[in-house]
Structure formats: structure tokens, C-alpha cells
Amino acid sequence: MSPAERALSKLEIWGLLAASALLMAWYAYPQFIFSLYPLYELVRLLLPGLLPDVAPAASSMTAPTGSAG
Amino acid sequence: MSALELALRVGAWSICTVFVLAMAYLFHRQLPMGRPALSAISLMVLSIFLTTLFLFLAGLLGLLRPGPLAAIGAGGLALMAAIPSWRASLLQVPRDFGALVHHLRALWGSLPGWLRAFSAAAILISLLRFAFLVWALPPFVWDSLTYHLTNVAHWTQAGKIELFDTPILRIYTPANYEVLAAWFTVFLHHDAVVEAAGIPVYLLAAIAVYAGARSLGCSRPGSWMGAMAYASTPALLLATTGTKNDPHIAAYYLTSLALLLDLAGKRRAADPRHSLSSFILLAVTLLLAAGTKAYIAHLLPGLAAMALLAPGIRRALPHWRGRLAQAAQGWRSLGAWSRRSLALLLLGGVLLGGYWNVRNWVVTGNPFYPYGVTIGSARVISGGERTARLNLARLADNLESLADKFGDAAGPIEPDLPETTGWGWFFYGLGLAAILYACLTRSGFRPLALGFLLSLLVLMLSIRPSPFNLRYLLWFPAVACLAYACWLEDLPSHPRVIPVAAAAMFCAALALNLATTLNYNRVSLDRFGLMLERPLWERQAALLKLNMPPEYEHAILFGPADELLGYNVGDNGFVYPLFRADYRQRLIYIPVSGADDCGSIAAHMRQHGTDYLFVAEGHTSGEVIQQVRDCAQDGGLMMEESRGLYVIDAGS
């Protein structure tokens, strides 16, 4: 592999890592909140009374979605 | 249920499990695959297939009870022990088990230390999560409560597989998944563990991704990471314990893909038996899928395209002709006994693949009942209250819906996927970039990507545009996982920051995927509490106040558990919760409409042998509810026993 090809290959790998980081950041809003919410509920289940119930604020998480048809 | 009765039921289940696994092992030995990952696929597919076939045949014969099933299982095991060649084969189990452990240790040993630690934690958490959700919650996904589990409940209660009178016409659709789900209800006569019916195919799907990655030339650690990534897909995780058949189709699709990738490769010139085994297993898998859900047919063009393109378009015909010639040579090399047993296996596949449609054809004149089929504007198959359509307008609508959901930004990921794709952190964070990279740098990956894309497009031509149809795409994120496995092959180990950053992102994506599915994103803590405060045997689907009108709870709490209960719901209403978790409640459909007067409704009830009629808001038509309510208020023929539950007045 020539030095130019090696440089290009490195660029590809760094580019992919950077693209992945950007895509994860893009996906993080708002999925980060949704992803942590079950964990929050788990802690509330294991340690009752430690954390407040925020379910009404996140009402979409408990609202029925109706028929899958 | 007393401890003795429970022990007897579990004992019967264990005998039948050993019997089915022994059968699977005997067939597995007839189908040498030549590679450990494909051997694991073979054993898994055969176990699932033979469990389904065993229960299916017993169900048709009316033997769907623990006693008769255990008797067949014990008799079958005795027969296996009595036939010398079978006994000799079964005596090889410890040796083969040792070989399996050896392969697993080699695989585990090839993983870097951080991946071993992360994998062990992920497997442990996944096991605990599956066990908790199966144990804590009753079934609650809409389609399960209307038709999937309604079939399972009726068969378990009746002891046989049969059609029955109900307005839910989707009980006619192919039902191999439901047969397998019955394996988890028949022995206990209870639905306590029915959500576990998706776990075998979840494992199969993950192994298939591993085998596919290995066929693409990826290393063991890369293939393992690809399989782990797919196993963490939120949509798949939520569906696995969601008592639905979509994870099964995903697993069968990916299994077929892994087998085709192996056959399309060049590495298999030596042993014709390996080609024969792959073809037979491919046929069994696709037939099992055909009897599970019809949309596997829409995925086939993508598989076919991948198979044709993978060896190279110019070499495709000679390549596949060569593979078929090898398989034929493999067949000729078999003894008469092996040929007969493999022919029987294929016959069983034809039975499971075709029975449901042939039955519908005989009973209703339409093999796809309750669906008529329209292609473009032409009605190809008439009959049926619903229509399956293939046209370009649907493709546009479905692609628009997919575009709206792409990125999962509209809400939390729920089992029915109403607002999201459910493909999760890995697919969007690492997978998209990996697909691009693999398509640009690996010529061997492009046919695979095209196959996935074609399967997606053909499926989108035909599925009904609905907020809930992304569940048909559970198999799709696997393309990103395979691409990622390929990308890992090119990842340099220096400078050190590159593999460290890649590993950190991988772990973060999978941990977040798992975190988002710890519950179903629909079941709040108080609903969990509601179930956990009840004993396991009393956790009823009707009592989980999630998507359940209160009438169902009243029917369970105040209804006549040991008498025949009449019900009237529409064609998308819940029937399953009325059976009760222990399937004690006998049900009968009362076909009345809002046009029936009180006398006619009472006459219908008496004619069907019941004094009770159940109706529920949102599930029964408003006219019927109003009419029975008026009848009860008039104080004549009927009275309201509890909300939604009406009884013929004994004095009338």
C-alpha cells in the first residue's frame, strides 16, 4: 500500500468514526431521554420512594396507541 | 394449581422436550453442515420445526393435552432407544456436546477481553430482562389479544387445532407461530410463560447474523459483534416477548440468507453432503415461514437477487447449477434409510407450509381467506372481507411513512412501532455509516445490500399503509450489523485511539438499545405493580389496565368462570382476555346486531346455550352496546350483572 493509499484509508476510518459520532448525536435527540426513562423507572421499582414519578410529564409513554389492525 | 399437578405438568413438558430435541438431533446428524455456525443454525431450525410439527399433528388428531403428548413423547423415546442405529446416534450426544463446547470456547477465546466482559454483562442483563418480562406481565399486544393468542387459547382449551365461530376472521391466517406458542401453554394449561415463544427464534436470528458475517469472510470477533448488535435492536427485543409472529419471519429470513450466502460462496466444493444439507434446511426454513406469515413471499425476490448476484452475475448460473449437481450427488450418496427420513422431513415442511392455505381453500374457496388479492386494479383472488393489494401507490405511501419514522425522533419505541422504526442506536449511530463503507469498499457486500433493499421495496409494494406496519421490517437492521462486521475487518489497531473509540461507541450504542427496552415503553410502574402484587397464576391479560377497557376486568372478576360466556365484539376486538389466564372460561360468539330487539338477543343467547352476554366499549359496535343497555334498563328480559356483562333475567 502506497503512502497515499494509507493516508486515504486512515481518512476513511476517521471519517467513519466521525460520521458515526455525528449520527449518534443526531439520534440522541430525543431518543436519549426515552432510552434513560426505563432505567429511571427500574430504579424507582427497586428503590421505591427515592425518585419522583415523572410519568404525567411523559404522558405519551403510557398512552394507549390503539389497534395494530 | 397444586404442587403435584404442577410437577406432573412440568414432567410431561420435559419428556416432550427431550423427545423433540432427540428427534432434532437425529435429523441434525443427517444434515452435516461443515461449519459450526451453520450446524448451530441446523439444530435450532430443526428443533423449532419439529416442535411445531409435533404439536401440529397432535393438534389435528385432538391430542393437545399433557397426558397424550407425554405418552407420545415417552413412546417415541423408547422407540429411539430400541432401534440400534438411532440409539448409536443418540449415544454420540455427549461427544457432539463436547465439540460444541470446544467451538464455543474457541469463539469466546478469540474475543478481546473488553468484549468478553461486555458480552457477559449484556447476556446476563438480557436473560434477566427476558425472564422478568415473561414472568411479570401477561400478554398485551393488540394483535395477540385479537387473533394470535385467541387461536392458542381455543386450541389449548379444546385440546385440538380447529376453526371456531368468532368474528375475528384473522384466525384463518397461517398459524405456525401460534402452534409453537401453544407449546408454552398446553402443558401448564396457562399463559404464564407464553411470551417466551419468541425467544428461540430470537436466538436463531442472532446466530444467523453471525453465520452470515462469517460467510462474508468476517472474523469471529467481528461476526460476534454484528450478531450482538442485531440482538440489541429495540424493535426485535420488544417483539420477541410480544407474542407476535414477526420475529419468527425475521429469523427465518436471516437463516435463509445465511444458508444462501454459504451456498453462494466458493468454499464448499469438497463435500456434496454439505450442499445437500444447506438446500434441505433452506427448504424447511422457507416452508416453515410460509405457514407462519404470508409476507415471507414478498421478501423472496430480495433473497433470490442476493443469491444470483453473490457469485457474480456472469457466474451465477454455472455456480448454482454446480451446487444443485453437488446436492444431487450428495442425495445419491445417501443410504435408503437416510433418503426416506429426509423425504419425510421435507414432507413435514410441505404440510406446515401449505396446510393453512389449503384448509382455507377447502373451507372458504379462497386460500388467502380472509384476504382477497388485488394486483394493480385487477382482482386476482376474490372472496374475503379484507383485501391484500399490490400497487405502486402503496409503495409511495409506505416509503413516505418510513421516511417519517426514520430516525425514531417522534417518540419512544413501543412494540407496535406506531411512531418509530425501532431500529435503535446501533443502526442509526454506527450502522448507516458502516453500510455506506461496506458498499463502497467490499464488492461481496453489495449483492447483500441490494437483496435487503429489494426485499424492503417489494414488501412496501404490498403491505397496508398503517401506523403499525414497520413491524414487518424487523429483519432489515441486520444489513447494518453485517456491514459493521465487515467494517471491523478494516479497522486498524494503531493508533490505539481508533479501536478504543470504535469499541466505546459500540458499547454505548448497545447499552442504550438495551436501556430503551427495559420495559415496553408502554407499561408504567404502577401497571407493573398491579401485576406483581398478584400471584403468577392470577396475572390476567384482562387486568393489565393498559389498552384494556374496564369491561374485561369486570368479566374476569364478576363473570361466570365455570359457565359458558357469550360475547359480541367486532372483527378487531379482544377475545383472548376473556378466556382467562388458565383458559378456564368457555366462550361462545353471539352474532347479534343493533337491529336485533331484546327478545331476539335473548333468543340468540339461549340458542347458543348461554345466559350471559359480554360487550365492551371500543370492541363491540356502539349500536349493540346501546341495545343491550336499553334491554337491561327496560327491566324485562335482561339485567346488567356488572359493567359490560349482561345476563338473562331468571324470572323472564
Interface residues (C-beta under 8 A of the other chain):
Chain A: S9 K10 E12 I13 W14 L16 L17 A19 S20 A21 L23 M24 W26 Y27 Y29 P30 Q31 F32 F34 S35 L36 Y37 P38 L39 E41 L42 R44 L45 D53 A55 S60 M61 T62 P64 T65 G66 S67 A68 G69
Chain B: V141 W142 D143 G407 D408 A409 G411 P412 I413 E414 D416 P418 W425 Y428 G429 L430 L432 A433 A434 L436 Y437 T441 R464 S466 P467 F468 R471 W487 D490 L491 P492 I498 A501 A502 M505 A508 A509 L512 N513 A515 T516 T517 L518 N519 N521 R522 V523 S524 L525 R527 F528 L546 N547 N572
